[in-house]
Amino acid sequence: MIKHIVLFKFFENKKESDTKILMDKLMKLPEKIDLIRSYEVGANIIEGPRNYDVSLIATFDTLEDLKVYGKTEPHIEFLKYMDTVVIDVKVLDYEF
């Protein structure tokens, strides 16, 4: 199994207005991409200079499934939106 963790940091002027929109778009991906085995999205609840704003934790059966997920049309469409509101993204993928 592969764990895929993503942290999103919004542009300061986009944080309030677009957090819910980004989270809603993320939550719709499992309905459209059947490679996803589990999926969790959450918003940060403690402000701080090192904190990010939204997290995604997903699992996939294989590394190949994760790679295919990244190339699906729903994911690519999400990335296009993400680029308009997010200033930084951190990603960690590991096998467990």
N, C-alpha and C positions, 0 to 999 in steps of 0.2 A: 504494500500500500504506500501511497505517496501523500504526504501532507503538504499543502500549498498555503502559505501564510502571506498576506499582503497588508501593508499599512499605508494609509492615504493621508497626506497633509494638504489641506485646502489653501488656496490663496486666501489671505486674510479677509478680503472683501467678498469672498464667495462662501465662506464657512457657514454662516447662518442660513443663507438662502438655498444652498445647494446640498447640504448634508442629507436631507430626507430624499431628495431626488436621486442622488447617487446611490443611497442605500436601497431605494425601491428598484432601481435599475439592476443592482447586484442581485437582489432577491428574486428577480424574474429569470435569471440565467439558468438555474436548475430545471425550470419548466421547459426550457428550450434546448438544453444540452444534456443528453442522457448519460454522458460519461461521468458525471459528478455523483459520488457516492454519499457524501455528507457535505453540509454547507452551513456556515454560521457567519452572520454579519452583525457587527456591533458598533455603537458610537462611543467615543471616549467620554468618561464622566468626571475626569479630574484634569483641569487645565494646568499646563506647565510648559516650559520652553522646550523640553525634550519629547513631549507627548505628541502623538499623531491623533488624527480626528476620527477615522473610521478604520475598522479592521475586517478582514475576510479570512476565514479559515475553511479550507475545502479539502476533501480527500478524493483520491482517484485510485483505481486498481493498479495502474502501472504508470511508469514515467512516459511511455508512449501515449497513453490516454491524456495526460496533462499536456503534452506537446500538441496533440490534436485539438484539445479544448482551446488552447491559445490561438489557433488558426480558424476557429469556427466564426461564422458570420455574426452571431449574437455577441460573442466576445469582442470581435473587432469593432462592432458598433458601440459597445460599452466603452472601449478605449478611446474612441473618437470624442465621446462626451466627456470622459474623465480628463482628457487633455485640456479641456476648457475651464476646469474648476480646481484641478489639483496641481500643486506646485512641486510635490515630491512624493515618490512611491518607494517603499522598501519591500523586497520580496525574499522569502526564505522557503526553499523546497527541500524536503528530506524524506528518506525512506524509513518506514517503521514496520 
